[in-house]
Amino acid sequence: MIANNLLSIVPEKIARKYNVIPIELENNTLVIGGSKEDIYTIQDLKMITGKKIVFKRYSQEEIVREIECAYGNKIEVDEDYAKRILFKILNKAVKDNVSDIHIEPFDNYLLIRFRVDGELYEAFRYTLDLYSPLTAVIKLKSGIDITEKRIPQDGRADINIDGRLIDIRTSTVPTIYGEKTVLRILNRNNFFKTKEEIGFSDEAIGIINKMISNKSGILLIVGETGCGKSTTMYSLLKDLNVASRNIITIENPVEYKMDGINQIQVNEKVGLTFEKGLRAILRQDPDVIMLGEIRDSESAKIAVRASITGHLVLSTLHTNDAVSSITRLKDMGVDLYLISASLVGIISQRLVKKVCSHCGGKVEKCKYCGGKGYLGRTLVYEILEIDEAIRECISDSEKNNKIKALAIERGKMITFDQCYRDLVEKNLVKYF
């Protein structure tokens, strides 16, 4: 009888695909039985298992019989157990408002960590024999090649947790102990928040509404990864989504499907990049274009040109504040006169920890925040509205601090400091 540890090294799907069985493991050498020795099979198994492969020939009848005997009961038990563990992890993650799940194999254990309110902590620890079946289940549900372990892979899955449809973004990357998997949890209920629900003030909403009322120009939403840019973007798209507008997006991935909006999924495997998709969109008579992210010089230049030729363009950028986005576009090769002519505004945002609403941050044994004093996060933002004077300042290559000073002087900017002060006065955050 084949040992259980060998069945986890060579799962059933691999055994059946290559028509082989694992026989013996000594040190780092795995003896594989098969009816036909094939150099490509040997190479694949070496990559999949991470072991040196020694081939032993059996008849085809023997291989079929051994596969059925070895995997007939065991693999189903492993898969069912791994599914139960996965749903246990996901249930707790959804309950605890986890944004990311890290599944990490190490030398002799499997670590599960959760990211909540921007911080990672250990949630579970399992024996290493769970690693292979759990990873296999996740890959299958996410549409990822189960046999490929040598390169990073990305996928997605829709999973129903207690009646709530949860969108999972899956990323795998090979490490020295095996593949690390990160699951990003996207709760679809969060995408259709109003600007008020997101955390914008009445003053900010008035400025944003004015910016998106433009027939042309580019509005940027900037900030670090995980700061809620997509949520803000979808809120603006919802406001713009009327029958008289042709709205087309190009995204990677499409975070949420919206009726009345034509959404394009980037597929680099077949050559559908942001740049090619954006060029195609311009031939589709659009009124509003949403580009998921300005990633490089080419996409930046196309987006800016589109915005000055009769299209309102919404996009995101990774910068720390509003004014530095101008420098970022310049560094991407966009001429200053094009930047000044195209920009209608920039929303820069961050997420910061909220003071626990149950204890006010003052109860050491608060059951809601666990004595941390914080529970959840809220939005902090700055908004730069571009007018003619600011356009001239940009065209004249003025430094960022002068552009910011001019915008504040002219009442065209809500700063992070101003937003922080408002939140502190409401006892939502502590100033830092």
C-alpha positions as CSV (number, residue, x, y, z in Angstrom):
1,M,0.0,0.0,0.0
2,I,1.3,3.5,-0.9
3,A,2.0,5.7,2.1
4,N,-0.3,8.7,2.6
5,N,2.6,11.2,2.4
6,L,3.3,10.0,-1.2
7,L,-0.3,10.6,-2.2
8,S,0.0,14.2,-1.1
9,I,3.2,14.6,-3.1
10,V,1.6,13.1,-6.2
11,P,-2.2,13.9,-6.0
12,E,-4.7,11.8,-7.9
13,K,-5.1,14.3,-10.8
14,I,-1.4,14.2,-11.5
15,A,-1.2,10.4,-11.2
16,R,-4.1,10.0,-13.7
17,K,-2.8,12.7,-16.0
18,Y,0.7,11.2,-16.4
19,N,-0.5,7.6,-15.8
20,V,2.0,7.1,-12.9
21,I,2.1,6.1,-9.3
22,P,4.5,7.1,-6.5
23,I,6.3,4.1,-5.0
24,E,9.0,5.3,-2.6
25,L,10.6,8.4,-1.3
26,E,14.1,8.4,0.1
27,N,15.8,11.7,0.9
28,N,14.9,13.8,-2.1
29,T,14.5,11.0,-4.6
30,L,11.0,9.9,-5.6
31,V,10.6,6.5,-7.3
32,I,7.7,6.7,-9.8
33,G,6.1,3.7,-11.5
34,G,4.7,3.9,-15.0
35,S,4.1,1.9,-18.1
36,K,6.1,4.2,-20.5
37,E,9.2,6.2,-19.7
38,D,8.8,9.6,-21.2
39,I,11.5,12.4,-20.7
40,Y,8.8,15.1,-20.8
41,T,6.8,13.3,-18.1
42,I,9.9,12.9,-16.0
43,Q,10.7,16.6,-16.3
44,D,7.2,17.7,-15.5
45,L,7.0,15.4,-12.4
46,K,10.4,16.8,-11.2
47,M,9.0,20.3,-11.4
48,I,5.7,19.4,-9.8
49,T,7.1,17.4,-6.9
50,G,10.4,19.2,-6.4
51,K,12.1,15.8,-6.2
52,K,14.6,13.9,-8.2
53,I,12.7,11.3,-10.2
54,V,13.7,7.6,-10.7
55,F,11.5,5.7,-13.1
56,K,10.4,2.1,-12.6
57,R,8.5,0.3,-15.4
58,Y,5.2,-1.5,-14.8
59,S,2.5,-2.9,-17.1
60,Q,-0.4,-0.6,-18.0
61,E,-2.8,-3.0,-16.2
62,E,-0.7,-2.8,-13.1
63,I,-0.6,1.0,-13.2
64,V,-4.4,1.3,-13.6
65,R,-5.0,-1.1,-10.8
66,E,-2.5,0.6,-8.4
67,I,-4.0,4.1,-9.1
68,E,-7.5,2.8,-8.3
69,C,-6.3,1.1,-5.2
70,A,-4.2,4.0,-4.0
71,Y,-6.5,6.9,-4.7
72,G,-9.9,5.3,-4.8
73,N,-10.8,6.3,-1.2
74,K,-7.9,8.4,0.0
75,I,-8.0,11.3,-2.4
76,E,-11.7,11.9,-1.8
77,V,-11.2,12.1,1.9
78,D,-8.3,14.5,1.4
79,E,-10.2,16.7,-0.9
80,D,-13.3,16.8,1.3
81,Y,-11.2,17.5,4.4
82,A,-9.4,20.3,2.5
83,K,-12.7,21.8,1.4
84,R,-14.0,21.8,4.9
85,I,-10.8,23.5,6.1
86,L,-11.0,26.1,3.3
87,F,-14.6,27.0,4.1
88,K,-13.7,27.2,7.8
89,I,-11.0,29.6,6.9
90,L,-13.2,31.6,4.6
91,N,-16.1,31.7,7.1
92,K,-13.9,33.2,9.8
93,A,-12.3,35.6,7.3
94,V,-15.6,37.0,6.2
95,K,-16.9,37.2,9.8
96,D,-13.8,39.1,10.8
97,N,-13.8,41.5,7.8
98,V,-10.5,40.1,6.6
99,S,-9.1,41.7,3.4
100,D,-6.4,39.1,2.6
101,I,-5.7,35.5,3.5
102,H,-2.1,34.3,3.4
103,I,-1.5,30.6,3.1
104,E,2.2,29.9,3.7
105,P,4.0,26.5,3.7
106,F,7.2,26.3,5.9
107,D,9.6,23.6,6.8
108,N,7.2,21.6,9.0
109,Y,3.9,23.5,9.3
110,L,1.3,25.4,7.2
111,L,0.6,28.9,8.4
112,I,-2.6,30.8,7.7
113,R,-2.5,34.6,8.4
114,F,-5.3,37.2,8.1
115,R,-4.9,40.9,7.2
116,V,-7.5,43.0,9.1
117,D,-7.5,46.8,9.0
118,G,-4.1,46.7,7.3
119,E,-2.3,44.4,9.8
120,L,-1.4,40.7,9.5
121,Y,-1.9,38.2,12.3
122,E,-1.7,34.5,12.7
123,A,-5.2,32.9,12.4
124,F,-4.5,29.1,12.1
125,R,-1.6,26.7,12.0
126,Y,-1.8,23.2,10.5
127,T,0.4,20.2,9.8
128,L,2.1,20.3,6.5
129,D,0.2,17.3,5.1
130,L,-2.8,19.7,4.5
131,Y,-0.8,21.9,2.2
132,S,-1.1,19.9,-1.1
133,P,-4.8,19.1,-1.0
134,L,-5.7,22.6,0.3
135,T,-3.7,24.3,-2.4
136,A,-5.2,21.9,-5.0
137,V,-8.7,22.8,-4.0
138,I,-8.0,26.5,-4.1
139,K,-6.4,26.2,-7.5
140,L,-9.3,24.2,-8.9
141,K,-11.9,26.7,-7.6
142,S,-9.8,29.6,-8.9
143,G,-9.3,28.2,-12.4
144,I,-5.5,27.9,-11.9
145,D,-3.4,25.2,-13.5
146,I,-3.1,22.6,-10.7
147,T,0.0,21.0,-12.3
148,E,2.1,24.2,-12.6
149,K,4.1,25.0,-9.5
150,R,7.1,26.7,-11.1
151,I,5.7,30.2,-11.9
152,P,3.4,32.7,-10.3
153,Q,-0.3,32.3,-11.3
154,D,-3.4,34.4,-10.8
155,G,-7.1,33.3,-10.7
156,R,-10.5,34.1,-9.3
157,A,-13.4,32.3,-7.7
158,D,-17.0,33.2,-6.6
159,I,-17.8,31.4,-3.4
160,N,-21.1,31.5,-1.4
161,I,-20.5,32.1,2.3
162,D,-23.7,32.1,4.4
163,G,-25.8,33.4,1.5
164,R,-23.2,36.1,0.6
165,L,-21.4,35.9,-2.8
166,I,-17.7,36.5,-2.1
167,D,-15.3,37.3,-4.9
168,I,-11.9,35.8,-4.3
169,R,-8.8,36.9,-6.1
170,T,-6.1,34.2,-5.9
171,S,-2.4,34.7,-6.4
172,T,0.2,31.9,-6.1
173,V,4.0,32.3,-6.1
174,P,6.7,29.6,-5.6
175,T,8.8,29.7,-2.5
176,I,11.5,27.4,-1.2
177,Y,9.0,25.4,0.8
178,G,6.2,25.3,-1.8
179,E,3.7,27.7,-3.3
180,K,2.5,30.6,-1.1
181,T,-1.1,31.5,-1.9
182,V,-2.8,34.8,-1.1
183,L,-6.6,35.1,-1.3
184,R,-7.9,38.7,-1.6
185,I,-11.5,38.9,-0.4
186,L,-13.8,41.3,-2.3
187,N,-17.2,41.7,-0.8
188,R,-19.4,42.8,-3.7
189,N,-21.7,44.6,-1.3
190,N,-18.9,47.1,-0.7
191,F,-18.6,48.2,-4.4
192,F,-21.9,50.0,-4.7
193,K,-21.4,52.4,-1.8
194,T,-22.4,56.0,-2.2
195,K,-19.9,58.7,-1.8
196,E,-21.4,59.5,1.6
197,E,-21.0,55.8,2.7
198,I,-17.4,55.8,1.5
199,G,-16.7,58.7,3.8
200,F,-16.6,61.9,1.6
201,S,-17.9,65.1,3.2
202,D,-20.7,67.2,1.6
203,E,-18.0,69.7,0.5
204,A,-15.9,66.9,-1.1
205,I,-19.0,65.4,-2.8
206,G,-19.8,68.8,-4.3
207,I,-16.3,69.1,-5.8
208,I,-16.3,65.5,-7.1
209,N,-19.7,66.0,-8.7
210,K,-18.4,69.1,-10.4
211,M,-15.4,67.2,-11.7
212,I,-17.3,64.3,-13.2
213,S,-19.7,66.6,-14.9
214,N,-17.0,67.6,-17.4
215,K,-17.5,66.3,-20.9
216,S,-13.8,65.7,-21.3
217,G,-10.6,65.6,-19.2
218,I,-9.0,63.1,-16.9
219,L,-9.9,62.5,-13.2
220,L,-7.3,60.5,-11.3
221,I,-8.0,58.4,-8.1
222,V,-4.6,57.8,-6.5
223,G,-3.2,56.0,-3.4
224,E,-1.5,52.9,-2.3
225,T,-2.7,49.4,-2.9
226,G,-5.7,48.5,-0.8
227,C,-6.8,52.1,0.0
228,G,-10.2,51.8,-1.6
229,K,-9.6,53.3,-5.0
230,S,-11.8,50.7,-6.8
231,T,-14.7,51.4,-4.4
232,T,-14.5,55.1,-5.1
233,M,-14.2,54.4,-8.9
234,Y,-17.3,52.2,-9.0
235,S,-19.2,54.8,-7.0
236,L,-18.4,57.4,-9.6
237,L,-19.3,55.0,-12.5
238,K,-22.6,54.4,-10.8
239,D,-23.3,58.1,-10.7
240,L,-22.3,58.5,-14.4
241,N,-24.3,55.5,-15.6
242,V,-27.3,56.9,-17.5
243,A,-28.8,55.8,-20.8
244,S,-27.4,58.9,-22.6
245,R,-23.8,58.0,-22.0
246,N,-21.7,55.3,-23.6
247,I,-19.4,54.1,-20.8
248,I,-16.6,51.6,-21.5
249,T,-14.1,50.2,-19.0
250,I,-10.9,48.2,-19.4
251,E,-9.9,46.5,-16.2
252,N,-7.6,43.8,-14.8
253,P,-9.6,42.3,-13.2
254,V,-13.2,43.4,-13.7
255,E,-14.0,43.8,-10.0
256,Y,-17.8,44.0,-10.4
257,K,-20.2,43.6,-13.3
258,M,-22.4,46.7,-13.8
259,D,-25.5,46.8,-16.0
260,G,-25.4,49.4,-18.7
261,I,-21.6,49.6,-18.7
262,N,-19.4,47.8,-21.3
263,Q,-16.6,46.3,-19.4
264,I,-13.5,44.7,-20.9
265,Q,-11.3,42.3,-19.1
266,V,-7.5,42.5,-19.8
267,N,-6.2,39.2,-21.2
268,E,-2.5,39.5,-21.8
269,K,-2.2,35.8,-22.7
270,V,-4.0,36.6,-26.0
271,G,-2.5,40.0,-26.4
272,L,-5.4,42.1,-25.0
273,T,-3.4,44.6,-22.9
274,F,-4.5,47.9,-21.4
275,E,-3.0,49.7,-24.3
276,K,-4.6,47.7,-27.1
277,G,-7.9,47.7,-25.3
278,L,-7.8,51.5,-24.8
279,R,-7.0,52.1,-28.5
280,A,-10.0,49.8,-29.4
281,I,-12.3,51.7,-27.0
282,L,-11.6,55.0,-28.8
283,R,-13.1,53.5,-31.9
284,Q,-16.3,52.6,-30.0
285,D,-17.8,56.1,-29.7
286,P,-17.3,56.4,-25.9
287,D,-18.4,59.3,-23.7
288,V,-16.7,58.0,-20.5
289,I,-13.7,55.7,-20.4
290,M,-12.5,54.0,-17.2
291,L,-9.0,52.7,-17.4
292,G,-8.4,50.4,-14.4
293,E,-4.8,51.6,-13.9
294,I,-2.3,53.9,-15.6
295,R,0.6,51.5,-15.5
296,D,3.3,52.8,-17.9
297,S,4.2,55.5,-20.4
298,E,2.1,54.1,-23.2
299,S,-1.1,53.8,-21.3
300,A,-0.5,57.3,-19.7
301,K,-0.1,59.0,-23.1
302,I,-3.1,57.3,-24.6
303,A,-5.3,58.1,-21.6
304,V,-4.3,61.8,-21.6
305,R,-4.8,62.1,-25.4
306,A,-8.2,60.5,-25.1
307,S,-9.2,63.0,-22.3
308,I,-8.4,66.0,-24.5
309,T,-10.4,64.8,-27.5
310,G,-13.8,64.8,-26.1
311,H,-13.8,61.9,-23.6
312,L,-14.1,61.9,-19.8
313,V,-11.4,59.5,-18.6
314,L,-11.3,58.0,-15.1
315,S,-8.2,56.1,-13.9
316,T,-6.1,55.2,-11.0
317,L,-2.4,55.8,-10.2
318,H,-0.1,54.7,-7.4
319,T,1.2,57.9,-5.8
320,N,1.2,59.1,-2.2
321,D,-0.7,62.4,-2.7
322,A,-2.5,64.4,-5.2
323,V,0.1,66.8,-6.4
324,S,2.8,64.1,-6.8
325,S,0.6,62.5,-9.4
326,I,1.5,65.4,-11.8
327,T,5.2,64.5,-11.4
328,R,4.4,60.8,-11.9
329,L,2.7,61.5,-15.2
330,K,5.7,63.7,-16.2
331,D,8.1,60.8,-15.3
332,M,6.0,58.6,-17.6
333,G,6.8,60.8,-20.5
334,V,3.6,62.9,-20.7
335,D,4.4,66.5,-21.7
336,L,3.5,69.1,-19.1
337,Y,1.3,71.0,-21.5
338,L,-0.8,67.8,-22.1
339,I,-1.0,67.2,-18.3
340,S,-2.2,70.7,-17.7
341,A,-4.7,70.6,-20.6
342,S,-6.2,67.2,-19.6
343,L,-6.4,67.1,-15.8
344,V,-9.7,68.1,-14.2
345,G,-9.0,66.8,-10.8
346,I,-7.2,64.3,-8.5
347,I,-8.6,62.4,-5.6
348,S,-5.9,61.0,-3.3
349,Q,-7.0,58.6,-0.5
350,R,-5.8,56.5,2.4
351,L,-7.5,54.2,4.9
352,V,-6.8,54.8,8.6
353,K,-7.9,53.0,11.7
354,K,-11.1,54.1,13.4
355,V,-11.4,54.6,17.1
356,C,-13.6,51.7,18.4
357,S,-17.2,53.0,18.5
358,H,-18.0,50.7,21.4
359,C,-15.4,51.7,23.9
360,G,-14.0,54.9,22.4
361,G,-10.5,53.4,22.6
362,K,-10.5,53.5,26.4
363,V,-11.5,50.0,27.5
364,E,-8.7,47.5,27.9
365,K,-11.0,44.4,27.7
366,C,-13.4,45.6,25.0
367,K,-14.9,42.5,23.4
368,Y,-15.3,44.3,20.1
369,C,-11.8,45.6,19.5
370,G,-10.0,43.2,21.8
371,G,-8.5,46.2,23.8
372,K,-6.8,47.6,20.7
373,G,-8.8,50.8,20.8
374,Y,-9.4,50.6,17.1
375,L,-12.1,48.9,15.1
376,G,-12.4,49.1,11.3
377,R,-11.0,51.8,9.0
378,T,-12.2,55.0,7.5
379,L,-11.3,57.1,4.5
380,V,-8.9,60.1,4.7
381,Y,-8.5,62.0,1.4
382,E,-7.3,65.1,-0.3
383,I,-8.9,66.5,-3.4
384,L,-7.3,68.8,-6.0
385,E,-9.6,70.6,-8.4
386,I,-7.7,72.0,-11.4
387,D,-8.6,75.5,-12.7
388,E,-6.9,77.8,-15.2
389,A,-4.4,79.3,-12.7
390,I,-3.3,75.8,-11.6
391,R,-3.0,74.7,-15.2
392,E,-0.7,77.6,-15.9
393,C,1.3,76.6,-12.8
394,I,1.7,73.1,-14.1
395,S,2.6,74.2,-17.6
396,D,5.3,76.5,-16.1
397,S,7.0,73.5,-14.4
398,E,6.4,74.9,-11.0
399,K,7.4,72.7,-8.0
400,N,4.7,70.6,-6.3
401,N,4.7,72.7,-3.1
402,K,3.9,75.8,-5.2
403,I,1.1,74.1,-7.0
404,K,-0.3,72.9,-3.7
405,A,0.0,76.4,-2.1
406,L,-1.8,78.0,-5.0
407,A,-4.6,75.4,-4.9
408,I,-5.1,76.0,-1.2
409,E,-5.0,79.8,-1.7
410,R,-7.6,79.6,-4.4
411,G,-9.9,77.2,-2.4
412,K,-9.4,74.4,-4.9
413,M,-8.0,71.8,-2.5
414,I,-9.1,69.8,0.5
415,T,-5.9,68.6,2.2
416,F,-5.2,65.5,4.2
417,D,-4.6,67.6,7.3
418,Q,-8.0,69.3,6.9
419,C,-9.7,65.9,6.5
420,Y,-7.8,64.5,9.5
421,R,-8.9,67.4,11.7
422,D,-12.5,66.9,10.8
423,L,-12.3,63.2,11.7
424,V,-10.6,64.0,15.0
425,E,-13.3,66.5,15.9
426,K,-15.9,63.7,15.4
427,N,-13.7,61.3,17.5
428,L,-13.4,58.9,14.6
429,V,-9.6,58.9,14.6
430,K,-6.7,59.9,16.7
431,Y,-4.5,62.5,15.2
432,F,-1.0,61.3,14.3
